[in-house]
Amino acid sequence: MSERIAKPRTTAVILAGGTGQRVGLSIPKQLLKIAGKAVIEHTLTTFESADSIDDIIVLMAPGYVADVEKIVAKAGFTKVKHIIEGGTTRNETTERAIAALGEGLAEGEDRNVLFHDAVRPLLSQRVIDDCVAALERYQAVDVAIPSADTIIVTRTHGEDGEFITEIPDRSRLRRGQTPQAFKLSTIRRAYEVAAGDPNFQATDDCSVVLKYLPDVPIHVVAGDEYNMKVTQPVDVFIADKLFQLASTTAPEQNGEEVYRELLTGKTVIVFGGSYGIGQDIADLARSYGATVYALGRSTTGTHVENPEEVDDALSTAYAETGRIDYVVNTAGVLRIGKLAETDNATIEEALKVNYLAPVQIARSSYKYLAESGGQLLLYTSSSYTRGRAEYSLYSSTKAAMVNLTQALSDEWAADGIRVNCINPERTATPMRTKAFGQEPTGSLLSSEAVARASLDVLVSELTGHVIDVRQQDPTAGAGRASGFEAALAAVLDRQDGVA
């Protein structure tokens, strides 16, 4: 019986040598904060969570290695093995990475390596996995997308400016992205051959293989439009907006015993727990051994818009159980109508319940969650991406929940508190029925499905995420759209997108 050949280790090399001059910064652009985190931290998070990546090496701009070391230490990235000062050119930086990758390898041992620009923070797990899979067959892999623009070739004629000399066939043109993936032996050999060329200069690594190892085919993996490079000032704005709108998927559902293990002995506070999603979360958590306080106006007389009642509810639960691990707020009101025709009482109610109450709940919960290393879970609506007529109060307060989540997750990270936000598609709840009446069977998510996804988020390590729960995915009856595609779907689906 033949021995099974072990798969080679796969290392991600994060190229972070840029200076930030083109975006008008005095620091490297990879240290610029987008959506509350440095660009390079977003990039490292993606590779840290990729199952197909074994370890990570960072090549950082000279003088800024310590900054990345602090980011890695604070975030707890375990896959980052080396943070090395990059060279003065892209070629020199890659050569330093190749040298570091070769350290400790046995004779004849090879490994996979993915070179990725640190300033492409929106990379998807799908692209990473496709690159690694392609290396099972090919020695060199590039990532590219079709060009939507017509490409022209020009020549300058003195003071008369530029003139077109050629228009290539757009159907064959692609826009290159990263990662670029190689067998280490292949990219090392390409650079060894290139070293004999006195005029050697390259801006990417596939071009080195193409020129100096012409017999090695370079396979192309499909990239995606979101994998943008933060290079120009406008890119900073676009990337920040994409992160703001982006949502993620709920973690995979846990088995019954796992739920019980994670929730037994924990204290869960559910504001808005009288009915609908809140009640279902309370029932689920209680069934897995948690001590649950389901608080609501119609059951416990708890008014979330009253800070004193929120404080009393939390202090009572803590006094009785000695801990508070999870605080969930599903309370909300849906008031539809033209703003100019809305009375002051209705406006005040919407702002107090939908905005001020979550703020007060967050503030009051802080000391308890800091002690337990727990999580605050809020709720938004697909209407948060763009308000629509007659939903001004509801949409604007739901957008505020996303911003509150992202801000607090960053603000409370050092305290070990996780903060997330559930974005359910249109859901069958008493609040929705009161506003829209009975709707066709099967056209809405069930509140139980949203509650199950909420429980998955509570017991996960996620923080700072907007988690979509959508109907398309058959998993447990609750569809879970992924990433930026979900954000785009939410933006486009305006006609009935209020959850």
One Martini backbone bead per residue (centre of mass of N, CA, C, O) as a GRO file, in nm:
protein
  499
    1MET     BB    1   0.093   0.037   0.026
    2SER     BB    2   0.084   0.358  -0.035
    3GLU     BB    3   0.189   0.652   0.058
    4ARG     BB    4   0.076   0.943   0.176
    5ILE     BB    5   0.080   1.259   0.047
    6ALA     BB    6   0.163   1.545   0.166
    7LYS     BB    7   0.069   1.853   0.190
    8PRO     BB    8   0.169   2.147   0.135
    9ARG     BB    9   0.244   2.425   0.261
   10THR     BB   10   0.073   2.746   0.320
   11THR     BB   11   0.179   3.078   0.231
   12ALA     BB   12   0.129   3.409   0.322
   13VAL     BB   13   0.229   3.708   0.150
   14ILE     BB   14   0.248   4.033   0.275
   15LEU     BB   15   0.253   4.325   0.084
   16ALA     BB   16   0.376   4.634   0.272
   17GLY     BB   17   0.558   4.880   0.104
   18GLY     BB   18   0.391   5.115   0.102
   19THR     BB   19   0.358   5.487   0.158
   20GLY     BB   20   0.090   5.681   0.070
   21GLN     BB   21   0.124   5.918  -0.140
   22ARG     BB   22  -0.136   5.884  -0.330
   23VAL     BB   23  -0.327   5.943  -0.056
   24GLY     BB   24  -0.191   6.171   0.122
   25LEU     BB   25   0.023   6.038   0.327
   26SER     BB   26   0.250   5.993   0.614
   27ILE     BB   27   0.158   5.700   0.593
   28PRO     BB   28   0.102   5.401   0.531
   29LYS     BB   29  -0.184   5.277   0.381
   30GLN     BB   30  -0.198   5.007   0.557
   31LEU     BB   31  -0.254   5.202   0.829
   32LEU     BB   32  -0.513   5.282   0.748
   33LYS     BB   33  -0.835   5.352   0.849
   34ILE     BB   34  -1.102   5.107   0.803
   35ALA     BB   35  -1.361   5.038   0.976
   36GLY     BB   36  -1.163   5.069   1.251
   37LYS     BB   37  -0.920   4.949   1.075
   38ALA     BB   38  -0.652   4.852   0.950
   39VAL     BB   39  -0.597   4.741   0.647
   40ILE     BB   40  -0.404   4.504   0.730
   41GLU     BB   41  -0.603   4.374   0.930
   42HIS     BB   42  -0.811   4.284   0.729
   43THR     BB   43  -0.618   4.107   0.564
   44LEU     BB   44  -0.523   3.919   0.795
   45THR     BB   45  -0.802   3.811   0.874
   46THR     BB   46  -0.854   3.652   0.616
   47PHE     BB   47  -0.605   3.457   0.643
   48GLU     BB   48  -0.652   3.357   0.934
   49SER     BB   49  -0.950   3.228   0.842
   50ALA     BB   50  -0.807   3.040   0.641
   51ASP     BB   51  -0.787   2.702   0.597
   52SER     BB   52  -0.560   2.705   0.351
   53ILE     BB   53  -0.384   2.854   0.571
   54ASP     BB   54  -0.092   2.824   0.774
   55ASP     BB   55   0.082   3.093   0.709
   56ILE     BB   56   0.246   3.420   0.781
   57ILE     BB   57   0.398   3.693   0.595
   58VAL     BB   58   0.545   4.016   0.652
   59LEU     BB   59   0.611   4.299   0.433
   60MET     BB   60   0.738   4.597   0.554
   61ALA     BB   61   0.784   4.905   0.577
   62PRO     BB   62   1.026   5.092   0.658
   63GLY     BB   63   0.977   5.163   1.012
   64TYR     BB   64   0.685   4.962   1.057
   65VAL     BB   65   0.701   4.692   1.212
   66ALA     BB   66   0.591   4.765   1.498
   67ASP     BB   67   0.300   4.827   1.408
   68VAL     BB   68   0.234   4.533   1.324
   69GLU     BB   69   0.299   4.393   1.589
   70LYS     BB   70   0.069   4.529   1.744
   71ILE     BB   71  -0.165   4.426   1.573
   72VAL     BB   72  -0.111   4.123   1.608
   73ALA     BB   73  -0.124   4.114   1.918
   74LYS     BB   74  -0.410   4.234   1.958
   75ALA     BB   75  -0.559   4.020   1.754
   76GLY     BB   76  -0.425   3.725   1.767
   77PHE     BB   77  -0.235   3.626   1.539
   78THR     BB   78  -0.115   3.293   1.479
   79LYS     BB   79  -0.001   3.283   1.167
   80VAL     BB   80   0.209   3.496   1.229
   81LYS     BB   81   0.569   3.451   1.196
   82HIS     BB   82   0.658   3.710   1.017
   83ILE     BB   83   0.820   4.043   1.035
   84ILE     BB   84   0.944   4.220   0.758
   85GLU     BB   85   1.154   4.415   0.597
   86GLY     BB   86   1.140   4.570   0.321
   87GLY     BB   87   1.223   4.693   0.030
   88THR     BB   88   1.273   4.939  -0.222
   89THR     BB   89   1.149   4.708  -0.396
   90ARG     BB   90   0.958   4.461  -0.516
   91ASN     BB   91   1.184   4.264  -0.578
   92GLU     BB   92   1.328   4.275  -0.301
   93THR     BB   93   1.087   4.186  -0.132
   94THR     BB   94   1.047   3.906  -0.259
   95GLU     BB   95   1.333   3.800  -0.201
   96ARG     BB   96   1.298   3.809   0.108
   97ALA     BB   97   1.065   3.610   0.116
   98ILE     BB   98   1.205   3.367  -0.014
   99ALA     BB   99   1.423   3.340   0.200
  100ALA     BB  100   1.228   3.292   0.440
  101LEU     BB  101   1.081   3.039   0.317
  102GLY     BB  102   1.353   2.855   0.309
  103GLU     BB  103   1.357   2.829   0.602
  104GLY     BB  104   1.368   2.494   0.719
  105LEU     BB  105   1.388   2.337   0.466
  106ALA     BB  106   1.403   2.056   0.321
  107GLU     BB  107   1.531   1.866   0.100
  108GLY     BB  108   1.289   1.894  -0.161
  109GLU     BB  109   1.108   2.090  -0.033
  110ASP     BB  110   0.784   2.230  -0.061
  111ARG     BB  111   0.568   2.522  -0.129
  112ASN     BB  112   0.311   2.735  -0.088
  113VAL     BB  113   0.254   3.070  -0.237
  114LEU     BB  114   0.099   3.388  -0.143
  115PHE     BB  115   0.080   3.696  -0.303
  116HIS     BB  116  -0.027   3.997  -0.123
  117ASP     BB  117  -0.185   4.287  -0.103
  118ALA     BB  118  -0.247   4.478   0.171
  119VAL     BB  119  -0.444   4.686  -0.013
  120ARG     BB  120  -0.649   4.416  -0.023
  121PRO     BB  121  -0.915   4.383   0.207
  122LEU     BB  122  -1.159   4.228   0.010
  123LEU     BB  123  -1.091   3.946   0.018
  124SER     BB  124  -1.183   3.623  -0.057
  125GLN     BB  125  -1.205   3.293   0.022
  126ARG     BB  126  -1.250   3.184  -0.262
  127VAL     BB  127  -0.985   3.282  -0.390
  128ILE     BB  128  -0.791   3.139  -0.206
  129ASP     BB  129  -0.892   2.848  -0.258
  130ASP     BB  130  -0.846   2.852  -0.568
  131CYS     BB  131  -0.541   2.890  -0.560
  132VAL     BB  132  -0.467   2.638  -0.397
  133ALA     BB  133  -0.603   2.434  -0.588
  134ALA     BB  134  -0.433   2.511  -0.846
  135LEU     BB  135  -0.152   2.408  -0.716
  136GLU     BB  136  -0.210   2.100  -0.776
  137ARG     BB  137  -0.141   2.161  -1.102
  138TYR     BB  138   0.014   2.433  -1.075
  139GLN     BB  139   0.296   2.668  -1.047
  140ALA     BB  140   0.112   2.914  -1.156
  141VAL     BB  141  -0.096   3.197  -1.030
  142ASP     BB  142  -0.361   3.404  -1.121
  143VAL     BB  143  -0.564   3.704  -1.076
  144ALA     BB  144  -0.873   3.784  -1.258
  145ILE     BB  145  -1.063   4.026  -1.454
  146PRO     BB  146  -1.262   4.159  -1.655
  147SER     BB  147  -1.283   4.422  -1.877
  148ALA     BB  148  -1.508   4.696  -1.890
  149ASP     BB  149  -1.297   4.851  -2.037
  150THR     BB  150  -1.150   5.026  -2.274
  151ILE     BB  151  -0.835   4.981  -2.418
  152ILE     BB  152  -0.566   5.209  -2.467
  153VAL     BB  153  -0.307   5.309  -2.689
  154THR     BB  154  -0.044   5.548  -2.652
  155ARG     BB  155   0.106   5.859  -2.784
  156THR     BB  156   0.338   6.112  -2.759
  157HIS     BB  157   0.324   6.456  -2.917
  158GLY     BB  158   0.443   6.651  -2.745
  159GLU     BB  159   0.230   6.928  -2.709
  160ASP     BB  160  -0.028   6.758  -2.826
  161GLY     BB  161  -0.015   6.489  -2.684
  162GLU     BB  162  -0.235   6.227  -2.701
  163PHE     BB  163  -0.252   5.918  -2.904
  164ILE     BB  164  -0.395   5.672  -3.069
  165THR     BB  165  -0.258   5.334  -3.166
  166GLU     BB  166  -0.445   5.126  -2.991
  167ILE     BB  167  -0.718   4.863  -2.973
  168PRO     BB  168  -0.774   4.616  -2.796
  169ASP     BB  169  -0.922   4.322  -2.734
  170ARG     BB  170  -1.137   4.300  -2.470
  171SER     BB  171  -1.199   3.984  -2.450
  172ARG     BB  172  -0.872   3.941  -2.361
  173LEU     BB  173  -0.892   4.123  -2.120
  174ARG     BB  174  -0.732   4.173  -1.796
  175ARG     BB  175  -0.747   4.229  -1.444
  176GLY     BB  176  -0.514   4.234  -1.217
  177GLN     BB  177  -0.452   4.060  -0.916
  178THR     BB  178  -0.471   3.946  -0.583
  179PRO     BB  179  -0.328   3.675  -0.567
  180GLN     BB  180  -0.010   3.519  -0.622
  181ALA     BB  181   0.069   3.182  -0.713
  182PHE     BB  182   0.319   2.936  -0.589
  183LYS     BB  183   0.580   2.756  -0.617
  184LEU     BB  184   0.862   2.808  -0.459
  185SER     BB  185   1.057   2.685  -0.673
  186THR     BB  186   0.955   2.866  -0.906
  187ILE     BB  187   1.000   3.160  -0.800
  188ARG     BB  188   1.297   3.119  -0.734
  189ARG     BB  189   1.395   3.050  -1.021
  190ALA     BB  190   1.302   3.311  -1.158
  191TYR     BB  191   1.491   3.499  -0.983
  192GLU     BB  192   1.759   3.364  -1.060
  193VAL     BB  193   1.741   3.434  -1.360
  194ALA     BB  194   1.688   3.745  -1.328
  195ALA     BB  195   1.970   3.814  -1.194
  196GLY     BB  196   2.114   3.806  -1.494
  197ASP     BB  197   1.956   4.076  -1.540
  198PRO     BB  198   2.044   4.412  -1.551
  199ASN     BB  199   1.720   4.500  -1.629
  200PHE     BB  200   1.567   4.411  -1.389
  201GLN     BB  201   1.201   4.460  -1.375
  202ALA     BB  202   0.911   4.447  -1.150
  203THR     BB  203   0.553   4.462  -1.039
  204ASP     BB  204   0.531   4.144  -1.059
  205ASP     BB  205   0.551   3.787  -1.044
  206CYS     BB  206   0.431   3.671  -1.309
  207SER     BB  207   0.625   3.829  -1.500
  208VAL     BB  208   0.876   3.668  -1.419
  209VAL     BB  209   0.782   3.393  -1.516
  210LEU     BB  210   0.708   3.471  -1.808
  211LYS     BB  211   1.005   3.569  -1.888
  212TYR     BB  212   1.206   3.336  -1.733
  213LEU     BB  213   0.959   3.095  -1.757
  214PRO     BB  214   0.803   3.024  -2.047
  215ASP     BB  215   0.719   2.705  -1.982
  216VAL     BB  216   0.533   2.820  -1.759
  217PRO     BB  217   0.222   2.803  -1.676
  218ILE     BB  218  -0.044   3.051  -1.618
  219HIS     BB  219  -0.298   3.045  -1.419
  220VAL     BB  220  -0.648   3.155  -1.409
  221VAL     BB  221  -0.825   3.314  -1.160
  222ALA     BB  222  -1.114   3.425  -1.047
  223GLY     BB  223  -1.209   3.711  -0.942
  224ASP     BB  224  -1.321   4.029  -0.798
  225GLU     BB  225  -1.455   4.346  -0.764
  226TYR     BB  226  -1.385   4.377  -0.446
  227ASN     BB  227  -1.065   4.340  -0.506
  228MET     BB  228  -0.942   4.612  -0.422
  229LYS     BB  229  -0.713   4.887  -0.450
  230VAL     BB  230  -0.557   5.104  -0.226
  231THR     BB  231  -0.443   5.410  -0.394
  232GLN     BB  232  -0.655   5.622  -0.406
  233PRO     BB  233  -0.848   5.842  -0.244
  234VAL     BB  234  -1.123   5.710  -0.342
  235ASP     BB  235  -1.064   5.423  -0.225
  236VAL     BB  236  -1.110   5.486   0.069
  237PHE     BB  237  -1.410   5.547   0.048
  238ILE     BB  238  -1.506   5.285  -0.088
  239ALA     BB  239  -1.403   5.082   0.122
  240ASP     BB  240  -1.556   5.197   0.362
  241LYS     BB  241  -1.840   5.155   0.240
  242LEU     BB  242  -1.822   4.849   0.200
  243PHE     BB  243  -1.785   4.782   0.498
  244GLN     BB  244  -2.049   4.909   0.592
  245LEU     BB  245  -2.236   4.719   0.395
  246ALA     BB  246  -2.127   4.471   0.485
  247SER     BB  247  -2.179   4.121   0.511
  248THR     BB  248  -2.232   3.818   0.677
  249THR     BB  249  -2.221   3.501   0.794
  250ALA     BB  250  -2.329   3.271   0.974
  251PRO     BB  251  -2.240   3.036   1.147
  252GLU     BB  252  -2.229   2.731   1.187
  253GLN     BB  253  -2.417   2.502   1.306
  254ASN     BB  254  -2.469   2.355   1.600
  255GLY     BB  255  -2.490   2.117   1.802
  256GLU     BB  256  -2.670   2.033   2.067
  257GLU     BB  257  -2.424   1.985   2.260
  258VAL     BB  258  -2.279   2.251   2.202
  259TYR     BB  259  -2.489   2.441   2.303
  260ARG     BB  260  -2.495   2.329   2.590
  261GLU     BB  261  -2.196   2.381   2.658
  262LEU     BB  262  -2.205   2.703   2.595
  263LEU     BB  263  -2.485   2.777   2.782
  264THR     BB  264  -2.434   2.655   3.037
  265GLY     BB  265  -2.449   2.900   3.295
  266LYS     BB  266  -2.560   3.127   3.136
  267THR     BB  267  -2.647   3.474   3.082
  268VAL     BB  268  -2.953   3.599   2.932
  269ILE     BB  269  -3.051   3.903   2.775
  270VAL     BB  270  -3.389   3.998   2.658
  271PHE     BB  271  -3.489   4.251   2.471
  272GLY     BB  272  -3.791   4.179   2.340
  273GLY     BB  273  -3.909   3.886   2.482
  274SER     BB  274  -4.232   3.852   2.433
  275TYR     BB  275  -4.182   3.818   2.113
  276GLY     BB  276  -4.075   3.663   1.856
  277ILE     BB  277  -3.746   3.664   1.829
  278GLY     BB  278  -3.694   3.704   2.131
  279GLN     BB  279  -3.855   3.458   2.234
  280ASP     BB  280  -3.698   3.245   2.069
  281ILE     BB  281  -3.425   3.295   2.196
  282ALA     BB  282  -3.505   3.235   2.485
  283ASP     BB  283  -3.603   2.943   2.441
  284LEU     BB  284  -3.342   2.828   2.327
  285ALA     BB  285  -3.143   2.901   2.553
  286ARG     BB  286  -3.300   2.753   2.776
  287SER     BB  287  -3.283   2.463   2.642
  288TYR     BB  288  -2.942   2.490   2.684
  289GLY     BB  289  -2.908   2.611   3.004
  290ALA     BB  290  -2.986   2.895   3.028
  291THR     BB  291  -3.022   3.199   3.185
  292VAL     BB  292  -3.329   3.377   3.129
  293TYR     BB  293  -3.421   3.721   3.040
  294ALA     BB  294  -3.743   3.807   2.936
  295LEU     BB  295  -3.803   4.132   2.817
  296GLY     BB  296  -4.116   4.324   2.843
  297ARG     BB  297  -4.392   4.512   2.834
  298SER     BB  298  -4.620   4.266   2.838
  299THR     BB  299  -4.467   4.092   3.078
  300THR     BB  300  -4.249   4.278   3.272
  301GLY     BB  301  -4.266   4.598   3.224
  302THR     BB  302  -4.034   4.668   3.015
  303HIS     BB  303  -3.887   4.979   2.919
  304VAL     BB  304  -3.636   5.055   2.701
  305GLU     BB  305  -3.676   5.382   2.717
  306ASN     BB  306  -3.598   5.321   3.023
  307PRO     BB  307  -3.306   5.338   3.192
  308GLU     BB  308  -3.392   5.235   3.477
  309GLU     BB  309  -3.514   4.963   3.380
  310VAL     BB  310  -3.257   4.854   3.256
  311ASP     BB  311  -3.078   4.863   3.506
  312ASP     BB  312  -3.257   4.683   3.684
  313ALA     BB  313  -3.252   4.428   3.510
  314LEU     BB  314  -2.944   4.384   3.517
  315SER     BB  315  -2.895   4.388   3.827
  316THR     BB  316  -3.082   4.152   3.893
  317ALA     BB  317  -2.944   3.934   3.723
  318TYR     BB  318  -2.667   3.961   3.861
  319ALA     BB  319  -2.758   3.904   4.155
  320GLU     BB  320  -2.877   3.609   4.082
  321THR     BB  321  -2.606   3.494   3.895
  322GLY     BB  322  -2.317   3.665   3.869
  323ARG     BB  323  -2.395   3.718   3.555
  324ILE     BB  324  -2.328   3.848   3.207
  325ASP     BB  325  -2.304   3.734   2.865
  326TYR     BB  326  -2.583   3.826   2.718
  327VAL     BB  327  -2.708   4.093   2.503
  328VAL     BB  328  -3.038   4.145   2.375
  329ASN     BB  329  -3.196   4.353   2.104
  330THR     BB  330  -3.541   4.343   1.960
  331ALA     BB  331  -3.653   4.604   2.004
  332GLY     BB  332  -3.934   4.770   1.827
  333VAL     BB  333  -4.055   5.013   1.584
  334LEU     BB  334  -4.309   5.056   1.317
  335ARG     BB  335  -4.326   5.361   1.134
  336ILE     BB  336  -4.549   5.476   0.886
  337GLY     BB  337  -4.472   5.776   0.701
  338LYS     BB  338  -4.483   6.101   0.660
  339LEU     BB  339  -4.297   6.326   0.818
  340ALA     BB  340  -4.480   6.587   0.786
  341GLU     BB  341  -4.732   6.393   0.918
  342THR     BB  342  -4.579   6.355   1.187
  343ASP     BB  343  -4.593   6.335   1.510
  344ASN     BB  344  -4.416   6.385   1.795
  345ALA     BB  345  -4.479   6.118   1.942
  346THR     BB  346  -4.384   5.926   1.716
  347ILE     BB  347  -4.097   6.028   1.693
  348GLU     BB  348  -4.015   5.981   1.987
  349GLU     BB  349  -4.066   5.679   1.995
  350ALA     BB  350  -3.873   5.588   1.768
  351LEU     BB  351  -3.611   5.705   1.896
  352LYS     BB  352  -3.624   5.567   2.172
  353VAL     BB  353  -3.651   5.264   2.081
  354ASN     BB  354  -3.446   5.247   1.818
  355TYR     BB  355  -3.199   5.420   1.964
  356LEU     BB  356  -3.173   5.498   2.270
  357ALA     BB  357  -3.206   5.216   2.388
  358PRO     BB  358  -2.950   5.076   2.274
  359VAL     BB  359  -2.757   5.278   2.401
  360GLN     BB  360  -2.838   5.223   2.697
  361ILE     BB  361  -2.788   4.920   2.694
  362ALA     BB  362  -2.491   4.935   2.628
  363ARG     BB  363  -2.397   5.107   2.868
  364SER     BB  364  -2.516   4.917   3.096
  365SER     BB  365  -2.361   4.645   2.991
  366TYR     BB  366  -2.056   4.685   2.997
  367LYS     BB  367  -1.959   4.584   3.285
  368TYR     BB  368  -2.064   4.292   3.247
  369LEU     BB  369  -1.919   4.217   2.974
  370ALA     BB  370  -1.630   4.273   3.070
  371GLU     BB  371  -1.630   4.047   3.287
  372SER     BB  372  -1.723   3.801   3.074
  373GLY     BB  373  -1.671   3.837   2.767
  374GLY     BB  374  -1.909   3.927   2.595
  375GLN     BB  375  -2.231   4.006   2.422
  376LEU     BB  376  -2.370   4.228   2.182
  377LEU     BB  377  -2.704   4.223   2.029
  378LEU     BB  378  -2.827   4.352   1.733
  379TYR     BB  379  -3.070   4.523   1.508
  380THR     BB  380  -3.165   4.533   1.171
  381SER     BB  381  -3.216   4.638   0.826
  382SER     BB  382  -3.220   4.644   0.483
  383SER     BB  383  -3.282   4.965   0.502
  384TYR     BB  384  -2.993   5.077   0.588
  385THR     BB  385  -2.865   5.135   0.296
  386ARG     BB  386  -3.157   5.278   0.212
  387GLY     BB  387  -3.382   5.496   0.214
  388ARG     BB  388  -3.742   5.534   0.217
  389ALA     BB  389  -4.037   5.617   0.164
  390GLU     BB  390  -4.198   5.631   0.483
  391TYR     BB  391  -3.901   5.525   0.642
  392SER     BB  392  -3.718   5.735   0.791
  393LEU     BB  393  -3.712   5.644   1.087
  394TYR     BB  394  -3.642   5.345   1.056
  395SER     BB  395  -3.392   5.353   0.866
  396SER     BB  396  -3.213   5.547   1.036
  397THR     BB  397  -3.203   5.370   1.295
  398LYS     BB  398  -3.083   5.115   1.152
  399ALA     BB  399  -2.822   5.250   1.062
  400ALA     BB  400  -2.728   5.315   1.352
  401MET     BB  401  -2.679   5.017   1.440
  402VAL     BB  402  -2.435   4.970   1.259
  403ASN     BB  403  -2.256   5.196   1.369
  404LEU     BB  404  -2.264   5.104   1.662
  405THR     BB  405  -2.136   4.831   1.621
  406GLN     BB  406  -1.866   4.921   1.490
  407ALA     BB  407  -1.777   5.111   1.718
  408LEU     BB  408  -1.794   4.918   1.970
  409SER     BB  409  -1.609   4.691   1.871
  410ASP     BB  410  -1.362   4.880   1.887
  411GLU     BB  411  -1.393   5.010   2.173
  412TRP     BB  412  -1.426   4.697   2.319
  413ALA     BB  413  -1.192   4.503   2.244
  414ALA     BB  414  -0.997   4.536   2.496
  415ASP     BB  415  -1.246   4.407   2.684
  416GLY     BB  416  -1.377   4.148   2.527
  417ILE     BB  417  -1.611   4.267   2.355
  418ARG     BB  418  -1.883   4.173   2.164
  419VAL     BB  419  -2.025   4.311   1.849
  420ASN     BB  420  -2.343   4.266   1.687
  421CYS     BB  421  -2.552   4.236   1.375
  422ILE     BB  422  -2.872   4.169   1.267
  423ASN     BB  423  -2.995   4.099   0.915
  424PRO     BB  424  -3.306   4.049   0.838
  425GLU     BB  425  -3.520   3.948   0.653
  426ARG     BB  426  -3.824   3.919   0.598
  427THR     BB  427  -4.031   3.877   0.894
  428ALA     BB  428  -4.241   3.682   1.092
  429THR     BB  429  -4.400   3.925   1.282
  430PRO     BB  430  -4.605   4.111   1.468
  431MET     BB  431  -4.497   4.384   1.363
  432ARG     BB  432  -4.542   4.321   1.062
  433THR     BB  433  -4.841   4.245   1.066
  434LYS     BB  434  -4.939   4.522   1.171
  435ALA     BB  435  -4.825   4.680   0.912
  436PHE     BB  436  -4.911   4.448   0.657
  437GLY     BB  437  -5.027   4.200   0.731
  438GLN     BB  438  -5.101   3.939   0.552
  439GLU     BB  439  -4.880   3.711   0.395
  440PRO     BB  440  -4.745   3.501   0.199
  441THR     BB  441  -4.664   3.193   0.216
  442GLY     BB  442  -4.303   3.183   0.217
  443SER     BB  443  -4.209   3.505   0.203
  444LEU     BB  444  -4.098   3.450   0.494
  445LEU     BB  445  -3.932   3.446   0.761
  446SER     BB  446  -3.870   3.293   1.047
  447SER     BB  447  -3.815   3.360   1.374
  448GLU     BB  448  -3.663   3.093   1.436
  449ALA     BB  449  -3.435   3.128   1.227
  450VAL     BB  450  -3.322   3.391   1.345
  451ALA     BB  451  -3.267   3.280   1.627
  452ARG     BB  452  -3.062   3.065   1.545
  453ALA     BB  453  -2.857   3.261   1.420
  454SER     BB  454  -2.819   3.427   1.677
  455LEU     BB  455  -2.699   3.196   1.846
  456ASP     BB  456  -2.450   3.151   1.668
  457VAL     BB  457  -2.331   3.431   1.723
  458LEU     BB  458  -2.311   3.429   2.033
  459VAL     BB  459  -2.107   3.158   2.027
  460SER     BB  460  -1.908   3.328   1.886
  461GLU     BB  461  -1.613   3.534   1.774
  462LEU     BB  462  -1.758   3.755   1.665
  463THR     BB  463  -1.694   4.104   1.550
  464GLY     BB  464  -1.836   4.375   1.378
  465HIS     BB  465  -2.093   4.241   1.248
  466VAL     BB  466  -2.308   4.190   0.969
  467ILE     BB  467  -2.576   3.955   0.971
  468ASP     BB  468  -2.715   3.766   0.739
  469VAL     BB  469  -3.066   3.670   0.694
  470ARG     BB  470  -3.179   3.447   0.446
  471GLN     BB  471  -3.394   3.262   0.222
  472GLN     BB  472  -3.228   3.114  -0.005
  473ASP     BB  473  -3.104   2.948   0.210
  474PRO     BB  474  -3.183   2.624   0.336
  475THR     BB  475  -3.057   2.656   0.604
  476ALA     BB  476  -3.274   2.611   0.848
  477GLY     BB  477  -3.462   2.824   0.679
  478ALA     BB  478  -3.201   3.025   0.662
  479GLY     BB  479  -3.073   3.249   0.481
  480ARG     BB  480  -2.708   3.310   0.385
  481ALA     BB  481  -2.566   3.558   0.280
  482SER     BB  482  -2.266   3.691   0.130
  483GLY     BB  483  -2.121   3.962   0.189
  484PHE     BB  484  -2.127   4.191  -0.069
  485GLU     BB  485  -2.363   4.059  -0.213
  486ALA     BB  486  -2.567   4.117   0.011
  487ALA     BB  487  -2.546   4.421   0.003
  488LEU     BB  488  -2.638   4.451  -0.289
  489ALA     BB  489  -2.912   4.315  -0.258
  490ALA     BB  490  -3.021   4.518  -0.051
  491VAL     BB  491  -3.003   4.769  -0.234
  492LEU     BB  492  -3.184   4.655  -0.475
  493ASP     BB  493  -3.411   4.553  -0.265
  494ARG     BB  494  -3.659   4.795  -0.218
  495GLN     BB  495  -3.968   4.716  -0.233
  496ASP     BB  496  -3.939   4.494   0.046
  497GLY     BB  497  -3.684   4.545   0.268
  498VAL     BB  498  -3.847   4.540   0.530
  499ALA     BB  499  -3.818   4.363   0.840
   0.00000   0.00000   0.00000
